[in-house]
Amino acid sequence: MTGKGFDYDDEAEARADINSQVRPLLQSFFGQTARGDQDAAAAPGQRPRDEGGGNVLQAITGLQLTAEQEAELETLQDLERSVAVAWLKGQAGTEAEVAEITQGYEQEFVTANIAVLEAVGS
């Protein structure tokens, strides 16, 4: 991935870096709800989000983010997409190798099971 403009040796390192950048942003989201902003955003009859249940995505979805939080989230999302695209493009060279290995296994299967395959085919 270094050749694609990223300073990561592999996908795991990229994920770890992005996760480390997301943590403070998530804390700012939840810090916002801890100050009571969530109760104002909750629909009538809906329990406050800090009572538990749900997951992080569900908790974030209903938040009113500040312009700064929105910008930071968008920047991290752009980074994550760019890294994913670079990683996938880097995997393109392995397609031929995977196809060759698959063809070898398929040929071994046909050779080992030729009698059964001929019986089924007739």
All heavy atoms as an XYZ file, in Angstrom:
912
protein
N       0.816     -1.192      0.000
C       0.000      0.000      0.000
C       0.862      1.259      0.000
O       0.365      2.329     -0.324
C      -0.938     -0.033      1.203
C      -1.970     -1.131      1.057
S      -3.179     -1.254      2.374
C      -3.889      0.340      2.384
N       2.114      1.078      0.339
C       3.022      2.218      0.325
C       3.123      2.799     -1.083
O       3.157      4.007     -1.255
C       4.418      1.799      0.826
O       4.270      1.177      2.093
C       5.344      2.984      0.969
N       3.128      1.931     -2.101
C       3.197      2.376     -3.485
C       1.955      3.126     -3.933
O       1.976      3.826     -4.942
N       0.881      3.001     -3.197
C      -0.378      3.676     -3.532
C      -0.531      4.992     -2.772
O      -1.592      5.592     -2.770
C      -1.572      2.772     -3.206
C      -1.551      1.441     -3.906
C      -1.843      1.608     -5.378
C      -1.931      0.235     -6.022
N      -1.940      0.275     -7.443
N       0.526      5.419     -2.073
C       0.481      6.701     -1.384
C       0.103      6.615      0.092
O      -0.128      7.642      0.720
N       0.033      5.406      0.627
C      -0.312      5.234      2.039
C       0.879      4.641      2.770
O       1.588      3.795      2.248
C      -1.533      4.317      2.190
C      -2.773      4.908      1.586
C      -3.211      4.497      0.346
C      -3.489      5.887      2.258
C      -4.348      5.042     -0.224
C      -4.621      6.443      1.701
C      -5.058      6.018      0.451
N       1.055      5.074      3.992
C       2.192      4.626      4.793
C       1.804      3.421      5.649
O       1.986      3.422      6.862
C       2.688      5.785      5.668
C       4.046      5.494      6.272
O       4.801      4.698      5.686
O       4.348      6.067      7.331
N       1.221      2.411      5.014
C       0.815      1.192      5.706
C       1.479      0.002      5.034
O       1.561     -0.064      3.816
C      -0.700      0.988      5.640
C      -1.522      2.140      6.147
C      -2.440      2.770      5.315
C      -1.402      2.605      7.454
C      -3.218      3.827      5.768
C      -2.177      3.661      7.905
C      -3.082      4.269      7.060
O      -3.848      5.304      7.511
N       1.933     -0.945      5.852
C       2.529     -2.155      5.296
C       1.468     -3.140      4.820
O       1.697     -3.905      3.903
C       3.430     -2.840      6.325
C       4.685     -2.022      6.606
O       5.143     -1.312      5.693
O       5.191     -2.092      7.740
N       0.310     -3.137      5.483
C      -0.739     -4.081      5.117
C      -2.101     -3.566      5.576
O      -2.207     -2.502      6.192
C      -0.464     -5.466      5.710
C      -0.290     -5.443      7.224
O      -0.854     -4.549      7.895
O       0.405     -6.323      7.744
N      -3.130     -4.335      5.270
C      -4.496     -3.937      5.604
C      -4.697     -3.807      7.111
O      -5.375     -2.884      7.577
C      -5.472     -4.963      5.037
C      -6.916     -4.615      5.307
C      -7.881     -5.710      4.905
O      -7.440     -6.809      4.534
O      -9.092     -5.458      4.986
N      -4.113     -4.713      7.876
C      -4.279     -4.677      9.335
C      -3.735     -3.376      9.921
O      -4.344     -2.776     10.810
C      -3.594     -5.881      9.973
N      -2.602     -2.936      9.424
C      -2.014     -1.682      9.909
C      -2.904     -0.496      9.537
O      -3.093      0.423     10.335
C      -0.623     -1.507      9.313
C       0.144     -0.341      9.907
C       1.560     -0.223      9.362
O       2.133     -1.233      8.908
O       2.086      0.908      9.385
N      -3.481     -0.528      8.343
C      -4.389      0.543      7.920
C      -5.620      0.581      8.817
O      -6.039      1.649      9.269
C      -4.791      0.336      6.462
N      -6.192     -0.591      9.083
C      -7.376     -0.656      9.957
C      -7.056     -0.111     11.355
O      -7.841      0.630     11.930
C      -7.875     -2.086     10.080
C      -8.608     -2.591      8.878
C      -9.059     -4.030      9.127
N      -9.594     -4.617      7.958
C     -10.883     -4.610      7.643
N     -11.740     -4.032      8.451
N     -11.309     -5.172      6.542
N      -5.917     -0.506     11.885
C      -5.528     -0.063     13.226
C      -5.384      1.457     13.271
O      -5.833      2.099     14.227
C      -4.227     -0.747     13.655
N      -4.795      2.028     12.231
C      -4.624      3.479     12.196
C      -5.971      4.191     12.098
O      -6.219      5.146     12.835
C      -3.735      3.882     11.016
C      -3.550      5.391     10.949
O      -3.182      6.001     11.979
O      -3.786      5.968      9.864
N      -6.832      3.715     11.223
C      -8.149      4.344     11.073
C      -8.945      4.213     12.365
O      -9.573      5.173     12.822
C      -8.895      3.763      9.863
C      -8.191      4.212      8.574
C     -10.362      4.192      9.856
C      -8.651      3.506      7.319
N      -8.907      3.035     12.975
C      -9.606      2.839     14.256
C      -9.078      3.784     15.331
O      -9.848      4.322     16.129
C      -9.519      1.394     14.720
C     -10.427      0.482     13.924
O     -11.406      0.920     13.329
N     -10.096     -0.793     13.899
N      -7.767      3.988     15.359
C      -7.202      4.884     16.371
C      -7.645      6.329     16.129
O      -7.776      7.100     17.074
C      -5.673      4.789     16.399
O      -5.105      5.412     15.263
N      -7.890      6.687     14.871
C      -8.376      8.028     14.565
C      -9.871      8.168     14.841
O     -10.351      9.259     15.139
C      -8.094      8.371     13.097
C      -6.609      8.513     12.789
C      -6.397      8.905     11.350
O      -6.936      9.905     10.895
N      -5.605      8.118     10.622
N     -10.601      7.075     14.739
C     -12.047      7.102     14.962
C     -12.386      7.203     16.444
O     -13.355      7.865     16.815
C     -12.709      5.852     14.332
C     -14.103      5.627     14.864
C     -12.752      5.995     12.827
N     -11.588      6.579     17.296
C     -11.902      6.554     18.733
C     -12.163      7.939     19.336
O     -13.185      8.139     19.983
C     -10.804      5.821     19.507
C     -11.068      4.366     19.608
C     -10.077      3.655     20.525
N      -9.805      2.361     19.921
C      -8.728      2.062     19.205
N      -7.762      2.934     19.059
N      -8.590      0.880     18.669
N     -11.272      8.915     19.141
C     -11.543     10.241     19.725
C     -12.821     10.875     19.160
O     -13.549     11.555     19.882
C     -10.318     11.073     19.349
C      -9.266     10.116     18.964
C      -9.955      8.869     18.506
N     -13.084     10.620     17.887
C     -14.295     11.156     17.284
C     -15.535     10.520     17.917
O     -16.485     11.213     18.267
C     -14.280     10.924     15.774
C     -15.434     11.523     14.981
C     -15.515     13.030     15.184
C     -15.287     11.192     13.506
N     -15.501      9.212     18.106
C     -16.617      8.532     18.772
C     -16.803      9.063     20.186
O     -17.932      9.275     20.638
C     -16.387      7.022     18.810
C     -16.533      6.281     17.483
C     -16.161      4.820     17.651
C     -17.931      6.424     16.922
N     -15.700      9.275     20.868
C     -15.795      9.808     22.232
C     -16.423     11.194     22.223
O     -17.199     11.526     23.115
C     -14.416      9.832     22.887
C     -13.914      8.446     23.225
C     -12.468      8.427     23.667
O     -11.728      9.394     23.480
N     -12.046      7.321     24.259
N     -16.133     11.980     21.195
C     -16.755     13.307     21.130
C     -18.250     13.179     20.860
O     -19.040     13.951     21.375
C     -16.081     14.188     20.077
O     -16.464     13.837     18.761
N     -18.651     12.174     20.070
C     -20.078     11.936     19.834
C     -20.777     11.600     21.136
O     -21.811     12.150     21.468
C     -20.310     10.781     18.867
C     -19.835     11.001     17.459
C     -19.658      9.924     16.620
C     -19.561     12.264     16.958
C     -19.235     10.091     15.317
C     -19.134     12.448     15.653
C     -18.964     11.353     14.839
N     -20.177     10.658     21.874
C     -20.815     10.203     23.099
C     -20.668     11.211     24.226
O     -21.507     11.277     25.106
C     -20.301      8.826     23.499
C     -20.717      7.779     22.515
C     -19.784      7.089     21.782
C     -22.059      7.516     22.290
C     -20.168      6.143     20.851
C     -22.458      6.573     21.359
C     -21.505      5.881     20.638
N     -19.621     12.014     24.179
C     -19.495     13.108     25.139
C     -20.623     14.095     24.958
O     -21.152     14.650     25.916
N     -21.014     14.275     23.725
C     -22.132     15.162     23.403
C     -23.410     14.627     24.040
O     -24.165     15.377     24.638
C     -22.285     15.226     21.888
C     -23.517     15.945     21.391
C     -23.583     15.900     19.874
O     -22.578     15.948     19.189
N     -24.775     15.790     19.354
N     -23.643     13.319     23.943
C     -24.869     12.757     24.516
C     -24.805     12.747     26.026
O     -25.821     12.892     26.685
C     -25.138     11.336     24.007
O     -24.081     10.487     24.408
C     -25.324     11.317     22.507
N     -23.609     12.623     26.573
C     -23.473     12.598     28.027
C     -23.830     13.951     28.640
O     -24.255     14.036     29.777
C     -22.048     12.212     28.422
N     -23.692     15.028     27.854
C     -24.035     16.361     28.349
C     -25.534     16.619     28.323
O     -25.985     17.666     28.727
C     -23.322     17.423     27.502
C     -21.826     17.443     27.697
C     -21.203     18.647     26.998
N     -21.554     18.751     25.604
C     -20.848     18.223     24.604
N     -19.769     17.527     24.863
N     -21.230     18.399     23.351
N     -26.297     15.652     27.769
C     -27.739     15.811     27.767
C     -28.308     16.206     26.437
O     -29.517     16.340     26.294
N     -27.462     16.383     25.424
C     -27.965     16.743     24.108
C     -28.872     15.662     23.541
O     -29.756     15.926     22.772
C     -26.808     16.964     23.120
C     -25.959     18.164     23.506
O     -26.437     18.978     24.319
O     -24.836     18.271     23.007
N     -28.667     14.429     23.949
C     -29.446     13.327     23.405
C     -30.907     13.405     23.807
O     -31.778     13.036     23.043
C     -28.881     11.987     23.856
C     -29.187     11.726     25.327
C     -28.878     10.306     25.702
O     -28.089      9.665     25.055
N     -29.493      9.832     26.735
N     -31.195     13.871     25.013
C     -32.576     13.912     25.462
C     -33.388     14.890     24.620
O     -34.554     14.648     24.326
C     -32.661     14.280     26.942
C     -32.079     13.177     27.826
O     -32.198     11.998     27.435
O     -31.505     13.498     28.874
N     -32.760     15.963     24.192
C     -33.460     16.926     23.353
C     -33.711     16.348     21.973
O     -34.702     16.660     21.331
C     -32.647     18.215     23.242
N     -32.804     15.470     21.521
C     -32.940     14.890     20.189
C     -33.852     13.673     20.186
O     -34.281     13.241     19.131
C     -31.558     14.502     19.656
N     -34.143     13.091     21.337
C     -34.966     11.888     21.401
C     -36.420     12.227     21.091
O     -36.937     13.254     21.501
C     -34.863     11.256     22.783
N     -37.045     11.337     20.354
C     -38.461     11.520     20.027
C     -39.292     11.284     21.281
O     -38.888     10.543     22.175
C     -38.860     10.541     18.932
N     -40.464     11.909     21.375
C     -41.322     11.681     22.543
C     -41.622     10.196     22.703
O     -41.918      9.511     21.739
C     -42.599     12.468     22.198
C     -42.163     13.484     21.187
C     -41.033     12.852     20.438
N     -41.498      9.714     23.919
C     -41.746      8.307     24.207
C     -40.567      7.398     23.936
O     -40.625      6.211     24.197
N     -39.488      7.950     23.412
C     -38.299      7.158     23.122
C     -37.356      7.249     24.308
O     -37.149      8.322     24.857
C     -37.634      7.703     21.858
C     -36.545      6.818     21.312
C     -35.973      7.414     20.027
O     -35.914      8.638     19.882
N     -35.554      6.567     19.126
N     -36.794      6.107     24.706
C     -35.892      6.146     25.869
C     -34.576      6.814     25.505
O     -34.144      6.749     24.358
C     -35.645      4.740     26.390
C     -34.822      3.916     25.468
C     -34.695      2.506     26.000
N     -33.955      1.786     24.984
C     -33.167      0.791     25.206
N     -33.043      0.328     26.403
N     -32.519      0.209     24.247
N     -33.943      7.454     26.458
C     -32.634      8.075     26.192
C     -31.632      7.018     25.760
O     -31.677      5.877     26.222
C     -32.243      8.691     27.545
C     -33.531      8.842     28.279
C     -34.415      7.733     27.798
N     -30.685      7.398     24.910
C     -29.726      6.436     24.357
C     -28.759      5.880     25.391
O     -28.174      4.853     25.169
C     -28.940      7.098     23.232
C     -29.774      7.303     22.016
C     -28.901      7.861     20.887
N     -29.744      8.390     19.843
C     -30.139      9.644     19.774
N     -29.749     10.522     20.664
N     -30.913     10.053     18.803
N     -28.556      6.552     26.500
C     -27.573      6.064     27.463
C     -28.123      4.991     28.383
O     -27.446      4.535     29.270
C     -26.951      7.206     28.282
C     -27.974      7.904     29.174
O     -29.186      7.620     29.044
O     -27.540      8.732     29.989
N     -29.348      4.528     28.128
C     -29.910      3.469     28.956
C     -29.450      2.094     28.503
O     -29.844      1.084     29.050
C     -31.448      3.530     28.939
C     -31.969      4.721     29.703
C     -33.486      4.759     29.710
O     -34.125      3.757     29.342
O     -34.033      5.799     30.086
N     -28.655      2.018     27.463
C     -28.122      0.749     27.002
C     -28.894      0.221     25.813
O     -29.898      0.750     25.401
N     -28.397     -0.900     25.265
C     -29.032     -1.516     24.117
C     -28.513     -0.903     22.833
O     -27.883      0.136     22.821
N     -28.802     -1.579     21.740
C     -28.371     -1.077     20.439
C     -26.883     -1.254     20.237
O     -26.200     -1.921     21.004
N     -26.372     -0.661     19.170
C     -24.949     -0.721     18.902
C     -24.427      0.677     18.600
O     -25.188      1.636     18.599
C     -24.653     -1.703     17.757
C     -25.284     -1.286     16.445
O     -25.456     -0.108     16.164
N     -25.639     -2.257     15.628
N     -23.160      0.786     18.332
C     -22.539      2.097     18.133
C     -23.173      2.816     16.945
O     -23.471      4.002     17.027
C     -21.011      1.950     17.928
C     -20.386      3.268     17.547
C     -20.369      1.401     19.184
N     -23.390      2.098     15.837
C     -23.983      2.741     14.666
C     -25.365      3.290     14.990
O     -25.692      4.413     14.627
C     -24.065      1.759     13.501
C     -24.636      2.315     12.200
C     -23.818      3.506     11.713
C     -24.697      1.241     11.144
N     -26.172      2.512     15.702
C     -27.493      2.989     16.084
C     -27.389      4.206     16.988
O     -28.177      5.141     16.879
C     -28.278      1.891     16.806
C     -28.688      0.758     15.892
C     -29.235     -0.416     16.669
O     -28.860     -0.651     17.816
N     -30.109     -1.175     16.046
N     -26.422      4.214     17.867
C     -26.255      5.336     18.788
C     -25.835      6.601     18.050
O     -26.290      7.694     18.367
C     -25.220      4.986     19.857
N     -24.992      6.463     17.041
C     -24.483      7.617     16.320
C     -25.517      8.156     15.338
O     -25.612      9.359     15.124
C     -23.181      7.262     15.568
C     -22.077      6.969     16.567
C     -22.755      8.380     14.636
C     -20.836      6.420     15.946
N     -26.303      7.276     14.757
C     -27.221      7.660     13.694
C     -28.118      8.822     14.072
O     -28.336      9.731     13.281
C     -28.071      6.450     13.262
O     -27.190      5.432     12.818
C     -29.022      6.803     12.143
N     -28.649      8.835     15.298
C     -29.582      9.881     15.680
C     -28.959     11.137     16.242
O     -29.674     12.083     16.569
N     -27.656     11.201     16.338
C     -27.006     12.366     16.934
C     -26.997     13.560     15.995
O     -26.913     13.421     14.784
C     -25.559     12.046     17.301
C     -25.339     11.041     18.415
C     -23.851     10.822     18.615
C     -25.974     11.505     19.704
N     -27.075     14.729     16.580
C     -26.886     15.970     15.835
C     -25.414     16.328     15.977
O     -24.984     16.739     17.048
C     -27.777     17.077     16.424
C     -29.245     16.793     16.307
C     -29.701     16.736     14.860
O     -29.237     17.514     14.033
N     -30.576     15.813     14.545
N     -24.662     16.129     14.911
C     -23.231     16.381     14.970
C     -22.936     17.847     14.690
O     -23.648     18.502     13.938
C     -22.497     15.511     13.950
C     -22.735     14.005     14.055
C     -21.952     13.292     12.960
C     -22.369     13.478     15.417
N     -21.866     18.311     15.301
C     -21.417     19.671     15.008
C     -20.799     19.679     13.612
O     -20.461     18.624     13.064
C     -20.362     20.132     16.035
O     -19.193     19.312     15.870
C     -20.876     20.042     17.459
N     -20.618     20.847     13.057
C     -19.999     20.965     11.734
C     -18.583     20.385     11.765
O     -18.152     19.728     10.815
C     -19.973     22.424     11.295
N     -17.886     20.601     12.868
C     -16.524     20.073     13.014
C     -16.535     18.541     13.044
O     -15.713     17.888     12.414
C     -15.891     20.624     14.292
C     -14.445     20.187     14.483
C     -13.848     20.776     15.755
O     -13.722     22.004     15.828
O     -13.528     19.978     16.658
N     -17.482     17.962     13.790
C     -17.592     16.506     13.851
C     -17.948     15.931     12.486
O     -17.396     14.914     12.079
C     -18.639     16.093     14.883
C     -18.220     16.322     16.310
C     -19.367     16.118     17.291
O     -20.521     16.425     16.991
N     -19.041     15.592     18.460
N     -18.865     16.586     11.783
C     -19.252     16.143     10.437
C     -18.042     16.138      9.513
O     -17.816     15.188      8.767
C     -20.336     17.062      9.851
C     -21.697     16.886     10.449
C     -22.461     15.701      9.884
O     -21.970     15.023      8.953
O     -23.563     15.453     10.390
N     -17.250     17.198      9.561
C     -16.068     17.312      8.700
C     -15.048     16.231      9.039
O     -14.466     15.613      8.142
C     -15.457     18.700      8.830
N     -14.826     16.017     10.331
C     -13.864     15.004     10.747
C     -14.330     13.612     10.349
O     -13.540     12.795      9.864
C     -13.647     15.077     12.264
C     -12.478     14.245     12.737
C     -12.174     14.445     14.211
O     -12.665     15.413     14.819
O     -11.421     13.619     14.755
N     -15.621     13.339     10.518
C     -16.175     12.050     10.125
C     -16.042     11.848      8.620
O     -15.622     10.784      8.163
C     -17.644     11.948     10.552
C     -18.363     10.652     10.188
C     -17.676      9.452     10.832
C     -19.824     10.735     10.619
N     -16.338     12.869      7.848
C     -16.225     12.778      6.395
C     -14.781     12.531      5.972
O     -14.509     11.730      5.071
C     -16.759     14.046      5.743
C     -16.848     13.940      4.233
C     -17.534     15.143      3.618
O     -18.518     15.647      4.175
O     -17.051     15.574      2.542
N     -13.845     13.194      6.614
C     -12.422     13.001      6.307
C     -12.001     11.558      6.577
O     -11.312     10.937      5.756
C     -11.553     13.968      7.140
O     -11.913     15.307      6.792
C     -10.077     13.757      6.897
N     -12.429     11.013      7.715
C     -12.090      9.622      8.040
C     -12.756      8.643      7.077
O     -12.150      7.650      6.675
C     -12.481      9.295      9.482
C     -11.559      9.876     10.542
C     -12.143      9.670     11.932
C     -10.180      9.243     10.443
N     -13.986      8.937      6.685
C     -14.666      8.073      5.720
C     -13.947      8.106      4.372
O     -13.785      7.058      3.728
C     -16.128      8.499      5.562
C     -16.970      8.177      6.776
C     -18.358      8.785      6.701
O     -18.553      9.841      6.097
N     -19.315      8.118      7.320
N     -13.499      9.279      3.955
C     -12.750      9.395      2.701
C     -11.445      8.602      2.778
O     -11.077      7.913      1.824
C     -12.442     10.859      2.378
C     -13.667     11.634      1.931
O     -14.695     11.012      1.589
O     -13.605     12.888      1.937
N     -10.753      8.709      3.902
C      -9.513      7.959      4.090
C      -9.787      6.466      4.017
O      -9.085      5.726      3.316
C      -8.863      8.312      5.436
C      -7.647      7.463      5.828
C      -6.501      7.631      4.837
C      -7.201      7.802      7.245
N     -10.816      6.015      4.711
C     -11.133      4.589      4.723
C     -11.469      4.079      3.319
O     -11.006      3.023      2.901
C     -12.298      4.321      5.676
C     -12.574      2.848      5.886
C     -13.604      2.599      6.961
O     -14.387      3.507      7.285
O     -13.638      1.471      7.464
N     -12.249      4.850      2.572
C     -12.576      4.444      1.199
C     -11.319      4.408      0.328
O     -11.122      3.468     -0.454
C     -13.612      5.400      0.600
C     -15.029      5.117      1.045
C     -16.027      5.962      0.261
N     -15.954      7.369      0.584
C     -16.660      7.956      1.548
N     -17.485      7.250      2.284
N     -16.526      9.242      1.772
N     -10.480      5.407      0.450
C      -9.253      5.463     -0.353
C      -8.334      4.294     -0.053
O      -7.758      3.699     -0.973
C      -8.508      6.776     -0.104
O      -9.292      7.870     -0.488
N      -8.185      3.972      1.212
C      -7.347      2.839      1.610
C      -7.939      1.542      1.064
O      -7.214      0.687      0.539
C      -7.182      2.783      3.147
C      -6.565      1.465      3.582
C      -6.329      3.946      3.631
N      -9.257      1.387      1.161
C      -9.907      0.167      0.671
C      -9.700      0.015     -0.834
O      -9.378     -1.082     -1.316
C     -11.391      0.198      1.010
N      -9.858      1.094     -1.577
C      -9.672      1.040     -3.026
C      -8.224      0.699     -3.360
O      -7.955     -0.146     -4.219
C     -10.107      2.368     -3.687
C      -9.650      2.447     -5.139
C     -11.619      2.527     -3.590
N      -7.287      1.332     -2.678
C      -5.866      1.047     -2.922
C      -5.543     -0.404     -2.598
O      -4.811     -1.067     -3.338
C      -4.990      1.984     -2.088
N      -6.087     -0.906     -1.512
C      -5.830     -2.296     -1.131
C      -6.400     -3.242     -2.179
O      -5.746     -4.188     -2.592
C      -6.426     -2.583      0.250
C      -6.149     -3.980      0.696
C      -4.988     -4.459      1.236
C      -7.033     -5.091      0.629
N      -5.103     -5.794      1.512
C      -6.356     -6.212      1.146
C      -8.339     -5.255      0.181
C      -6.928     -7.466      1.219
C      -8.915     -6.505      0.258
C      -8.210     -7.597      0.775
N      -7.632     -2.989     -2.624
C      -8.245     -3.861     -3.630
C      -7.479     -3.816     -4.943
O      -7.295     -4.854     -5.591
C      -9.704     -3.470     -3.853
C     -10.648     -3.838     -2.722
C     -12.031     -3.236     -2.961
C     -10.750     -5.345     -2.560
N      -7.033     -2.634     -5.340
C      -6.243     -2.535     -6.570
C      -4.926     -3.288     -6.428
O      -4.425     -3.857     -7.388
C      -5.999     -1.081     -6.932
C      -7.215     -0.406     -7.519
C      -6.918      1.027     -7.921
C      -8.155      1.659     -8.534
N      -7.900      3.056     -8.906
N      -4.377     -3.292     -5.239
C      -3.136     -4.021     -4.991
C      -3.320     -5.534     -5.056
O      -2.381     -6.271     -5.294
N      -4.546     -5.984     -4.867
C      -4.848     -7.404     -4.924
C      -5.063     -7.904     -6.352
O      -5.135     -9.089     -6.594
C      -6.110     -7.712     -4.097
C      -5.983     -7.366     -2.628
C      -4.799     -8.040     -1.971
O      -4.652     -9.249     -2.033
N      -3.926     -7.252     -1.375
N      -5.172     -6.991     -7.304
C      -5.470     -7.355     -8.684
C      -4.436     -8.313     -9.260
O      -4.761     -9.180    -10.051
C      -5.577     -6.099     -9.550
N      -3.192     -8.190     -8.867
C      -2.148     -9.059     -9.375
C      -2.298    -10.498     -8.936
O      -1.724    -11.399     -9.536
N      -3.069    -10.737     -7.907
C      -3.232    -12.100     -7.407
C      -4.341    -12.857     -8.129
O      -4.456    -14.061     -7.967
C      -3.539    -12.093     -5.902
O      -4.747    -11.376     -5.673
C      -2.414    -11.480     -5.109
N      -5.159    -12.173     -8.943
C      -6.254    -12.846     -9.639
C      -5.760    -13.974    -10.522
O      -6.317    -15.069    -10.514
C      -7.043    -11.843    -10.481
C      -8.051    -11.057     -9.697
C      -8.878    -10.146    -10.589
O      -9.280    -10.584    -11.691
O      -9.106     -9.004    -10.187
N      -4.733    -13.736    -11.293
C      -4.193    -14.758    -12.183
C      -3.660    -15.939    -11.374
O      -3.852    -17.104    -11.740
C      -3.104    -14.170    -13.066
N      -3.006    -15.631    -10.273
C      -2.467    -16.686     -9.416
C      -3.585    -17.538     -8.818
O      -3.504    -18.759     -8.811
C      -1.630    -16.070     -8.297
C      -0.937    -17.080     -7.411
C      -0.086    -16.427     -6.335
O       0.132    -15.208     -6.378
O       0.347    -17.166     -5.430
N      -4.648    -16.888     -8.353
C      -5.789    -17.610     -7.792
C      -6.446    -18.469     -8.872
O      -6.798    -19.632     -8.635
C      -6.811    -16.627     -7.159
C      -8.112    -17.327     -6.821
C      -6.212    -15.976     -5.923
N      -6.605    -17.925    -10.064
C      -7.204    -18.686    -11.170
C      -6.365    -19.914    -11.507
O      -6.905    -21.007    -11.746
C      -7.363    -17.788    -12.392
N      -5.056    -19.755    -11.518
C      -4.162    -20.877    -11.822
C      -4.255    -21.968    -10.749
O      -4.328    -23.159    -11.053
C      -2.721    -20.367    -11.928
C      -1.713    -21.422    -12.322
C      -0.299    -20.856    -12.423
O      -0.145    -19.661    -12.730
O       0.647    -21.630    -12.180
N      -4.274    -21.568     -9.497
C      -4.394    -22.528     -8.397
C      -5.743    -23.238     -8.461
O      -5.824    -24.471     -8.313
C      -4.201    -21.828     -7.036
C      -2.751    -21.360     -6.894
C      -4.593    -22.741     -5.876
C      -2.497    -20.419     -5.737
N      -6.808    -22.477     -8.723
C      -8.145    -23.062     -8.824
C      -8.195    -24.076     -9.958
O      -8.744    -25.176     -9.798
C      -9.201    -21.956     -9.055
O      -9.145    -21.045     -7.956
C     -10.590    -22.521     -9.175
N      -7.631    -23.717    -11.094
C      -7.616    -24.632    -12.239
C      -6.874    -25.926    -11.889
O      -7.306    -27.017    -12.264
C      -6.967    -23.963    -13.445
C      -6.995    -24.826    -14.694
C      -6.367    -24.126    -15.887
O      -5.727    -23.083    -15.755
N      -6.550    -24.704    -17.066
N      -5.784    -25.810    -11.149
C      -5.037    -27.000    -10.733
C      -5.874    -27.913     -9.844
O      -5.897    -29.142    -10.041
N      -6.582    -27.343     -8.873
C      -7.444    -28.136     -7.994
C      -8.593    -28.772     -8.777
O      -8.957    -29.928     -8.553
C      -8.006    -27.293     -6.852
C      -7.035    -27.084     -5.720
C      -6.642    -25.802     -5.362
C      -6.510    -28.158     -5.005
C      -5.749    -25.594     -4.322
C      -5.613    -27.962     -3.973
C      -5.240    -26.680     -3.633
O      -4.353    -26.483     -2.599
N      -9.161    -28.018     -9.713
C     -10.253    -28.561    -10.519
C      -9.766    -29.728    -11.363
O     -10.458    -30.751    -11.488
C     -10.864    -27.469    -11.399
C     -11.669    -26.459    -10.615
C     -12.098    -25.253    -11.434
O     -11.651    -25.098    -12.593
O     -12.902    -24.458    -10.901
N      -8.582    -29.592    -11.937
C      -8.024    -30.676    -12.753
C      -7.747    -31.912    -11.895
O      -8.036    -33.034    -12.313
C      -6.739    -30.230    -13.462
C      -6.194    -31.274    -14.415
C      -7.197    -31.672    -15.489
O      -7.778    -30.814    -16.154
N      -7.434    -32.961    -15.656
N      -7.233    -31.724    -10.687
C      -7.011    -32.851     -9.776
C      -8.326    -33.544     -9.449
O      -8.397    -34.781     -9.408
C      -6.351    -32.378     -8.473
C      -4.891    -32.018     -8.608
C      -4.315    -31.501     -7.294
O      -4.854    -31.825     -6.211
O      -3.312    -30.768     -7.356
N      -9.378    -32.776     -9.237
C     -10.690    -33.334     -8.930
C     -11.204    -34.159    -10.106
O     -11.686    -35.281     -9.933
C     -11.690    -32.218     -8.599
C     -13.087    -32.713     -8.372
C     -13.456    -33.233     -7.141
C     -14.026    -32.677     -9.399
C     -14.747    -33.706     -6.934
C     -15.311    -33.154     -9.205
C     -15.679    -33.671     -7.971
N     -11.095    -33.591    -11.316
C     -11.573    -34.309    -12.503
C     -10.787    -35.603    -12.686
O     -11.369    -36.665    -12.937
C     -11.472    -33.413    -13.760
C     -11.706    -34.219    -15.037
C     -12.452    -32.262    -13.663
N      -9.482    -35.543    -12.548
C      -8.646    -36.730    -12.708
C      -9.018    -37.802    -11.682
O      -9.148    -38.981    -12.027
C      -7.158    -36.359    -12.567
O      -6.840    -35.373    -13.559
C      -6.258    -37.567    -12.729
N      -9.226    -37.397    -10.435
C      -9.550    -38.352     -9.368
C     -10.966    -38.910     -9.503
O     -11.243    -40.013     -9.021
C      -9.367    -37.702     -8.007
N     -11.855    -38.193    -10.165
C     -13.263    -38.590    -10.214
C     -13.786    -38.785    -11.636
O     -14.996    -38.706    -11.880
C     -14.114    -37.539     -9.500
C     -13.769    -37.432     -8.039
O     -14.084    -38.309     -7.264
N     -13.088    -36.345     -7.677
N     -12.891    -39.077    -12.579
C     -13.282    -39.160    -13.980
C     -14.364    -40.207    -14.219
O     -15.302    -39.981    -14.977
C     -12.058    -39.402    -14.906
C     -12.424    -39.213    -16.384
C     -11.461    -40.765    -14.653
C     -12.669    -37.802    -16.760
N     -14.262    -41.350    -13.565
C     -15.253    -42.420    -13.780
C     -16.644    -41.962    -13.340
O     -17.640    -42.174    -14.048
C     -14.846    -43.680    -13.033
N     -16.728    -41.317    -12.189
C     -18.011    -40.830    -11.690
C     -18.564    -39.730    -12.591
O     -19.758    -39.717    -12.923
C     -17.878    -40.306    -10.228
C     -19.177    -39.680     -9.751
C     -17.430    -41.416     -9.301
N     -17.719    -38.818    -13.012
C     -18.155    -37.736    -13.876
C     -18.653    -38.247    -15.229
O     -19.658    -37.763    -15.754
C     -17.012    -36.724    -14.075
C     -16.600    -35.925    -12.842
C     -15.313    -35.151    -13.113
C     -17.706    -34.999    -12.410
N     -17.982    -39.241    -15.791
C     -18.424    -39.832    -17.059
C     -19.749    -40.545    -16.888
O     -20.617    -40.480    -17.760
C     -17.361    -40.771    -17.622
C     -16.156    -40.013    -18.167
C     -15.045    -40.934    -18.635
O     -15.063    -42.138    -18.345
O     -14.139    -40.411    -19.315
N     -19.918    -41.243    -15.754
C     -21.186    -41.947    -15.503
C     -22.342    -40.967    -15.346
O     -23.442    -41.203    -15.845
C     -21.070    -42.827    -14.252
N     -22.104    -39.854    -14.680
C     -23.131    -38.835    -14.483
C     -23.440    -38.144    -15.828
O     -24.603    -37.835    -16.116
C     -22.690    -37.785    -13.426
C     -23.642    -36.606    -13.390
C     -22.598    -38.432    -12.073
N     -22.447    -37.948    -16.642
C     -22.610    -37.244    -17.904
C     -23.320    -38.077    -18.966
O     -23.842    -37.541    -19.926
N     -23.422    -39.395    -18.801
C     -24.064    -40.197    -19.847
C     -25.483    -40.564    -19.539
O     -26.186    -40.221    -18.761
C     -23.298    -41.471    -20.114
O     -22.891    -42.121    -18.940
